[in-house]
Amino acid sequence: NEAYNVYALVHSITQMDAWKDLSVTQLPTDLLNEQNCQTSINTVIAATPHIDVAVLTAGGFTMGTIAETDLSKMQQQIALNFETAYNIARPVFLQMLQQNKGHLFLTGSKAGLNTQHAKGVTAYGLSKSLLFRLAEIMQSEANGTQVHIHVIVPNIIDTPQNRAAMPNADFSKWTLPETIADKIYAIVNSNGIEPMVITV
């Protein structure tokens, strides 16, 4: 808690104990609706002089070989993993360019980073791979500014949803959300230039 103003884009307003003592403003947002996303970012910009850090975490996962992955499944994963990110990343990125600084974090995956990990998760791997290409394009456009684009590449994240989906997995090998948060905090507060791809 360091006097950060936090804006959380959420499905709907919820009461979370973890947010009780923090300055968190919840903005109900449909991440698949481009105009709705722009409106939410406009609300943030109107309330604060600049956006220092943006962490984009929305996404979805599905199994499937190429034989099991028709175009509709591919489009669903691209919508969940790329369109949701792009609809927020674009207006945030443009604002950061205007203010000449900021850190934008996208959430990638091992399957998106390296096709060797994408076998059996075709649509997921391809949809996540788009985030790495987006980060490269954004960083190229931001050249000469203090705007930095990063892609976090976690192992499986230890969430209640993932534990429910994979009850027999070895949770000790998973990445804690707190570990990701600590890494992001360290990058934002570092004076050095961190690599674009951050594995946690």
C-alpha positions in Angstrom: 0.0 0.0 0.0 2.0 3.0 -1.3 -0.7 5.4 -2.2 -1.3 3.9 -5.6 -4.7 4.5 -7.1 -5.8 1.2 -8.4 -8.5 0.8 -11.1 -9.8 -2.7 -11.5 -11.7 -3.6 -14.6 -14.2 -6.3 -13.5 -17.2 -8.2 -14.7 -19.3 -6.8 -11.9 -18.8 -4.9 -8.7 -17.8 -7.3 -5.8 -16.8 -6.8 -2.2 -13.3 -8.3 -1.7 -11.6 -8.4 1.7 -8.2 -8.0 0.2 -9.2 -4.6 -1.2 -10.7 -3.2 2.0 -7.7 -1.0 3.0 -6.6 -0.2 -0.6 -7.6 2.6 -2.9 -9.4 0.4 -5.5 -12.0 1.7 -7.9 -13.9 -1.1 -9.7 -15.0 -0.4 -13.3 -17.5 -3.0 -14.7 -16.1 -3.6 -18.2 -16.9 -6.0 -21.1 -13.5 -6.7 -22.4 -14.9 -8.0 -25.7 -16.6 -4.6 -26.3 -14.1 -2.2 -27.8 -16.1 0.9 -27.0 -16.9 -0.2 -23.5 -13.1 -0.7 -22.9 -12.4 2.7 -24.3 -15.0 4.3 -22.0 -13.4 2.6 -18.9 -10.0 3.8 -19.9 -11.4 7.3 -20.5 -12.9 7.2 -17.0 -9.4 6.4 -15.5 -7.7 9.1 -17.6 -10.3 11.7 -16.4 -9.7 10.7 -12.8 -5.9 10.6 -12.7 -3.2 12.6 -14.6 -1.5 9.5 -15.9 -1.5 5.7 -16.0 1.8 4.5 -14.6 1.2 0.7 -14.8 -1.3 -1.5 -16.5 -1.5 -5.3 -15.8 -3.7 -7.2 -18.3 -4.6 -10.7 -16.9 -7.8 -11.7 -18.7 -7.8 -14.9 -20.7 -9.0 -18.4 -21.1 -7.6 -21.9 -21.7 -8.7 -25.0 -23.7 -7.1 -28.2 -24.7 -7.2 -29.5 -28.3 -5.0 -30.9 -31.0 -5.3 -29.5 -34.5 -7.7 -32.4 -35.3 -9.8 -31.3 -32.4 -9.7 -27.6 -33.1 -12.1 -26.2 -35.6 -12.3 -22.5 -36.5 -15.0 -21.7 -33.9 -12.7 -23.0 -31.1 -9.8 -21.0 -32.6 -11.9 -17.8 -32.8 -13.1 -18.3 -29.2 -9.6 -18.5 -27.9 -8.4 -15.5 -30.0 -11.3 -13.6 -28.5 -10.5 -14.6 -24.9 -6.8 -14.2 -25.1 -6.0 -11.6 -27.7 -9.1 -9.4 -28.3 -9.7 -8.8 -24.6 -6.0 -7.7 -24.2 -6.0 -5.6 -27.4 -9.2 -3.7 -26.4 -7.5 -2.5 -23.2 -3.9 -2.4 -24.3 -4.5 -0.1 -27.3 -6.1 2.9 -25.4 -3.7 2.4 -22.5 -0.7 2.3 -24.8 -1.9 5.5 -26.6 -2.3 7.3 -23.3 1.2 6.1 -22.2 2.7 7.4 -25.4 1.0 10.8 -24.8 2.5 11.0 -21.3 5.8 9.6 -22.5 6.1 6.9 -19.8 4.5 3.8 -18.4 4.7 0.0 -18.0 2.3 -2.2 -19.8 2.2 -5.9 -18.8 0.5 -8.5 -21.0 0.1 -12.1 -19.7 1.5 -14.6 -22.1 2.1 -18.4 -21.7 4.8 -21.0 -22.4 2.6 -22.4 -25.2 2.5 -18.9 -26.8 6.2 -18.3 -26.4 7.4 -21.6 -27.7 5.5 -23.9 -30.0 7.1 -27.0 -28.4 4.7 -26.3 -25.5 1.7 -25.8 -27.8 1.2 -29.4 -28.8 -2.3 -30.4 -27.6 -3.3 -26.8 -26.9 -3.4 -25.5 -30.5 -5.9 -22.6 -30.2 -4.6 -21.5 -26.8 -1.0 -21.5 -28.0 -1.7 -19.6 -31.2 -4.0 -17.1 -29.5 -1.4 -16.4 -26.8 1.4 -16.1 -29.4 -0.3 -13.0 -30.7 0.4 -11.2 -27.5 4.2 -11.5 -28.0 3.9 -10.1 -31.5 1.7 -7.3 -30.2 4.3 -6.4 -27.5 7.1 -6.3 -30.1 5.1 -3.9 -32.3 4.1 -1.7 -29.4 7.7 -1.5 -28.1 8.8 -0.6 -31.7 6.3 2.2 -31.8 7.4 3.3 -28.3 11.0 3.5 -29.2 12.6 6.7 -27.9 10.0 7.1 -25.0 9.9 5.8 -21.5 7.0 3.4 -22.3 8.0 -0.2 -21.6 6.0 -3.2 -22.8 6.4 -6.6 -21.0 5.0 -10.0 -21.4 4.7 -12.1 -18.2 5.2 -15.8 -18.8 4.0 -17.7 -15.8 3.8 -21.4 -15.1 0.3 -22.6 -14.3 -1.0 -19.9 -11.9 -2.2 -21.2 -8.6 -5.8 -20.0 -8.5 -9.0 -21.7 -7.1 -10.3 -22.1 -10.7 -7.1 -23.9 -11.8 -7.1 -26.1 -8.8 -10.7 -27.1 -9.4 -9.9 -27.8 -13.1 -6.8 -29.9 -12.3 -7.4 -31.4 -8.8 -4.7 -34.0 -9.2 -1.9 -31.7 -10.2 1.2 -30.9 -8.2 0.3 -27.4 -6.9 3.8 -26.8 -5.5 5.1 -26.4 -9.0 2.6 -23.7 -9.9 3.2 -19.9 -9.8 1.5 -18.0 -7.0 -0.3 -14.8 -8.0 1.7 -13.0 -5.3 5.0 -14.1 -7.0 3.8 -12.5 -10.2 2.7 -9.3 -8.4 6.1 -9.1 -6.6 7.9 -9.5 -10.0 5.9 -6.7 -11.6 6.5 -4.4 -8.6 10.2 -5.0 -8.9 10.3 -4.3 -12.6 8.3 -1.1 -12.2 10.6 0.1 -9.4 13.8 -0.9 -11.2 16.1 1.7 -12.7 17.4 -0.8 -15.2 15.9 -1.9 -18.5 14.1 -5.2 -17.9 13.7 -7.7 -20.8 10.4 -7.7 -22.7 9.6 -11.3 -21.8 9.5 -12.0 -18.1 9.4 -15.6 -16.9 8.0 -16.3 -13.5 
